[in-house]
């Protein structure tokens, strides 16, 4: 994919009707190129930018000021958002990501923007899918990052998932835009750094970001079909449900495709109690299948719910009673 071939009308089509667009600006080449391209989009909606200062490095304040300077040059309003509260000692990057999104979403609402844009690209998508693959992700996880999703009533759009990082760097260099190279991207303590090295080796072996992009597209297509199938199954098997109970037709459920049964169980357990981990739900589904095979009842607990397969072929999922003190 060549940068020169990108048509802004197509690239930014999902943003055309936005009331306002907030760009997450880190100062790295990805977000700098994204902001520049958005600013050059003819007739673009109102643009804003915000930099989240994690406060991990002494240079972060200066880098936020550099971002503000770029925005002044492009005539785009800019804000620096600070991480409020204590910093974590573990899962640093994950916690920082969550804090960044929370701050960006809150700021978007304050300024009247209804869209958030981040500059995630094809190389990021490859890393994300590899992470999920290594953790035994479901089909939905292998779809990678979505091009558009809703976060607390704000539409989060990633227009550059089809671009390579090198293309975004090329935009900066072609337009003489300065950008920041974050040294934490090379810090071996972080899993992302290790994954980045692995992706380089995989690309040399022929597994490129384009390959993973195709996988993401196909996994997303399969995920959409499975989600629709699960909704259809739900209409067929749910006999009754309240805030604390779901009754299902076990005779129909036991003949349904295993994946759809698994998804329906997870959805109802999560609705009534807490969403279980995939492997926990898989173990429950296997126990149910065994019970159905020999025609025996089953009682189990998962995610704060009681799962009761009754002899009359009704499966009941209900909120688990609170445990008594001392038990």
GIJOFEN-V578622 format. One record per residue. N is the residue number from 0. RES is the residue in one small letter. PHI is phi in whole degrees, -180 to 180 (* if undefined). NEAR is the number of other C-alpha atoms within 12 Angstrom. Layout:
# GIJOFEN-V578622
n: <N | N>
res: <RES | RES>
phi: <PHI | PHI>
near: <NEAR | NEAR>
This chain:
# GIJOFEN-V578622
n: <0 | 1 | 2 | 3 | 4 | 5 | 6 | 7 | 8 | 9 | 10 | 11 | 12 | 13 | 14 | 15 | 16 | 17 | 18 | 19 | 20 | 21 | 22 | 23 | 24 | 25 | 26 | 27 | 28 | 29 | 30 | 31 | 32 | 33 | 34 | 35 | 36 | 37 | 38 | 39 | 40 | 41 | 42 | 43 | 44 | 45 | 46 | 47 | 48 | 49 | 50 | 51 | 52 | 53 | 54 | 55 | 56 | 57 | 58 | 59 | 60 | 61 | 62 | 63 | 64 | 65 | 66 | 67 | 68 | 69 | 70 | 71 | 72 | 73 | 74 | 75 | 76 | 77 | 78 | 79 | 80 | 81 | 82 | 83 | 84 | 85 | 86 | 87 | 88 | 89 | 90 | 91 | 92 | 93 | 94 | 95 | 96 | 97 | 98 | 99 | 100 | 101 | 102 | 103 | 104 | 105 | 106 | 107 | 108 | 109 | 110 | 111 | 112 | 113 | 114 | 115 | 116 | 117 | 118 | 119 | 120 | 121 | 122 | 123 | 124 | 125 | 126 | 127 | 128 | 129 | 130 | 131 | 132 | 133 | 134 | 135 | 136 | 137 | 138 | 139 | 140 | 141 | 142 | 143 | 144 | 145 | 146 | 147 | 148 | 149 | 150 | 151 | 152 | 153 | 154 | 155 | 156 | 157 | 158 | 159 | 160 | 161 | 162 | 163 | 164 | 165 | 166 | 167 | 168 | 169 | 170 | 171 | 172 | 173 | 174 | 175 | 176 | 177 | 178 | 179 | 180 | 181 | 182 | 183 | 184 | 185 | 186 | 187 | 188 | 189 | 190 | 191 | 192 | 193 | 194 | 195 | 196 | 197 | 198 | 199 | 200 | 201 | 202 | 203 | 204 | 205 | 206 | 207 | 208 | 209 | 210 | 211 | 212 | 213 | 214 | 215 | 216 | 217 | 218 | 219 | 220 | 221 | 222 | 223 | 224 | 225 | 226 | 227 | 228 | 229 | 230 | 231 | 232 | 233 | 234 | 235 | 236 | 237 | 238 | 239 | 240 | 241 | 242 | 243 | 244 | 245 | 246 | 247 | 248 | 249 | 250 | 251 | 252 | 253 | 254 | 255 | 256 | 257 | 258 | 259 | 260 | 261 | 262 | 263 | 264 | 265 | 266 | 267 | 268 | 269 | 270 | 271 | 272 | 273 | 274 | 275 | 276 | 277 | 278 | 279 | 280 | 281 | 282 | 283 | 284 | 285 | 286 | 287 | 288 | 289 | 290 | 291 | 292 | 293 | 294 | 295 | 296 | 297 | 298 | 299 | 300 | 301 | 302 | 303 | 304 | 305 | 306 | 307 | 308 | 309 | 310 | 311 | 312 | 313 | 314 | 315 | 316 | 317 | 318 | 319 | 320 | 321 | 322 | 323 | 324 | 325 | 326>
res: <x | x | x | x | x | x | x | x | x | x | x | x | x | x | x | x | x | x | x | x | x | x | x | x | x | x | x | x | x | x | x | x | x | x | x | x | x | x | x | x | x | x | x | x | x | x | x | x | x | x | x | x | x | x | x | x | x | x | x | x | x | x | x | x | x | x | x | x | x | x | x | x | x | x | x | x | x | x | x | x | x | x | x | x | x | x | x | x | x | x | x | x | x | x | x | x | x | x | x | x | x | x | x | x | x | x | x | x | x | x | x | x | x | x | x | x | x | x | x | x | x | x | x | x | x | x | x | x | x | x | x | x | x | x | x | x | x | x | x | x | x | x | x | x | x | x | x | x | x | x | x | x | x | x | x | x | x | x | x | x | x | x | x | x | x | x | x | x | x | x | x | x | x | x | x | x | x | x | x | x | x | x | x | x | x | x | x | x | x | x | x | x | x | x | x | x | x | x | x | x | x | x | x | x | x | x | x | x | x | x | x | x | x | x | x | x | x | x | x | x | x | x | x | x | x | x | x | x | x | x | x | x | x | x | x | x | x | x | x | x | x | x | x | x | x | x | x | x | x | x | x | x | x | x | x | x | x | x | x | x | x | x | x | x | x | x | x | x | x | x | x | x | x | x | x | x | x | x | x | x | x | x | x | x | x | x | x | x | x | x | x | x | x | x | x | x | x | x | x | x | x | x | x | x | x | x | x | x | x | x | x | x | x | x | x | x | x | x | x | x | x | x | x | x | x | x | x>
phi: <* | -103 | -57 | -65 | -89 | -78 | -95 | -55 | -62 | -81 | -59 | -105 | -54 | -64 | -103 | -60 | -103 | -67 | -75 | -166 | -121 | -101 | -101 | -76 | -112 | -89 | 99 | -74 | -62 | -64 | -72 | -65 | -64 | -61 | -64 | -63 | -66 | -65 | -67 | -94 | -75 | -59 | 70 | -64 | -64 | -54 | -108 | -137 | -139 | -144 | -114 | -95 | -93 | -68 | 77 | -78 | -121 | -63 | -79 | -62 | -67 | -64 | -65 | -63 | -67 | -64 | -63 | -63 | -65 | -62 | -66 | -63 | -63 | -92 | 61 | -120 | -58 | -131 | -136 | -103 | -107 | -107 | -76 | -89 | 94 | -73 | -87 | -76 | -103 | -131 | 48 | -60 | -67 | -66 | -66 | -65 | -62 | -63 | -65 | -64 | -64 | -59 | -67 | -66 | -64 | -62 | -68 | -57 | -65 | -63 | -95 | 84 | -85 | -111 | -129 | -116 | -115 | -122 | -99 | -58 | -128 | -63 | -67 | -63 | -62 | -61 | -61 | -61 | -66 | -63 | -55 | -69 | -62 | -67 | -95 | 72 | -66 | -78 | -58 | -60 | -67 | -73 | -73 | 70 | -73 | -82 | -68 | -154 | -153 | -105 | -122 | 50 | 73 | -108 | -83 | -95 | -118 | -121 | -72 | -107 | -65 | -91 | -102 | -85 | -59 | -60 | -70 | -70 | -62 | -62 | -61 | -60 | -70 | -67 | -101 | 67 | -93 | -76 | -141 | -103 | -104 | -75 | -64 | -67 | -68 | -108 | -77 | -67 | -70 | -94 | -61 | -61 | -64 | -64 | -65 | -63 | -68 | -65 | -64 | -63 | -67 | -67 | -66 | -64 | -86 | 107 | -96 | -96 | -56 | -63 | -63 | -71 | -65 | -65 | -60 | -61 | -63 | -71 | -67 | -65 | -64 | -65 | -62 | -64 | -67 | -67 | -64 | -66 | -63 | -66 | -63 | -66 | -62 | -58 | -67 | -86 | -109 | -77 | -87 | -161 | -151 | -127 | -63 | -118 | -147 | -132 | -111 | -124 | -77 | -69 | -62 | -75 | -64 | -69 | -97 | -81 | -56 | -56 | -64 | -69 | -61 | -60 | -66 | -66 | -61 | -62 | -64 | -75 | -64 | -66 | -69 | -88 | -123 | -120 | -62 | -78 | -71 | -57 | -66 | -68 | -66 | -64 | -64 | -64 | -61 | -66 | -64 | -64 | -62 | -65 | -66 | -63 | -62 | -98 | 69 | -118 | -73 | -149 | -128 | -151 | -125 | -164 | 60 | 76 | -125 | -106 | -107 | -128 | -91 | -86 | -66 | -87 | 68 | -108 | -103 | -116 | -113 | -138 | -65 | -70 | -65 | -62 | -75 | -75 | -58 | 93 | -95>
near: <18 | 15 | 24 | 14 | 12 | 21 | 18 | 25 | 20 | 14 | 24 | 32 | 22 | 24 | 34 | 24 | 18 | 25 | 22 | 29 | 42 | 46 | 49 | 45 | 45 | 43 | 41 | 33 | 34 | 43 | 40 | 44 | 43 | 46 | 46 | 39 | 34 | 36 | 29 | 21 | 23 | 14 | 17 | 25 | 26 | 29 | 39 | 41 | 46 | 43 | 41 | 38 | 32 | 33 | 24 | 21 | 14 | 13 | 18 | 27 | 22 | 19 | 28 | 33 | 25 | 28 | 41 | 29 | 26 | 35 | 32 | 16 | 17 | 22 | 18 | 28 | 27 | 34 | 32 | 33 | 32 | 26 | 25 | 16 | 11 | 14 | 18 | 19 | 11 | 11 | 15 | 21 | 23 | 17 | 19 | 26 | 19 | 19 | 25 | 31 | 33 | 24 | 30 | 43 | 35 | 25 | 32 | 36 | 24 | 16 | 24 | 22 | 31 | 34 | 42 | 47 | 47 | 41 | 41 | 38 | 37 | 37 | 39 | 35 | 41 | 41 | 35 | 32 | 37 | 36 | 26 | 22 | 22 | 14 | 15 | 16 | 20 | 25 | 27 | 28 | 28 | 33 | 31 | 39 | 38 | 33 | 32 | 24 | 19 | 18 | 22 | 18 | 16 | 29 | 32 | 33 | 34 | 35 | 40 | 39 | 37 | 34 | 34 | 30 | 31 | 24 | 28 | 38 | 30 | 24 | 29 | 28 | 18 | 18 | 17 | 15 | 30 | 26 | 31 | 28 | 19 | 20 | 17 | 22 | 19 | 16 | 16 | 14 | 16 | 19 | 22 | 28 | 22 | 20 | 29 | 26 | 22 | 21 | 29 | 19 | 15 | 20 | 19 | 12 | 12 | 13 | 21 | 25 | 36 | 23 | 23 | 34 | 34 | 23 | 29 | 34 | 27 | 20 | 26 | 26 | 20 | 21 | 26 | 17 | 18 | 25 | 24 | 17 | 23 | 29 | 21 | 19 | 30 | 30 | 18 | 22 | 30 | 29 | 23 | 21 | 23 | 16 | 16 | 22 | 26 | 34 | 31 | 33 | 29 | 37 | 24 | 21 | 35 | 31 | 19 | 24 | 18 | 23 | 28 | 28 | 37 | 36 | 37 | 36 | 49 | 32 | 26 | 40 | 38 | 27 | 24 | 28 | 28 | 23 | 22 | 26 | 23 | 27 | 19 | 21 | 31 | 24 | 20 | 32 | 32 | 21 | 26 | 35 | 27 | 17 | 24 | 26 | 16 | 12 | 19 | 20 | 24 | 30 | 22 | 28 | 26 | 32 | 28 | 24 | 30 | 30 | 36 | 31 | 35 | 24 | 19 | 18 | 25 | 28 | 37 | 37 | 42 | 34 | 29 | 24 | 12 | 12 | 9 | 7 | 5 | 5 | 5>
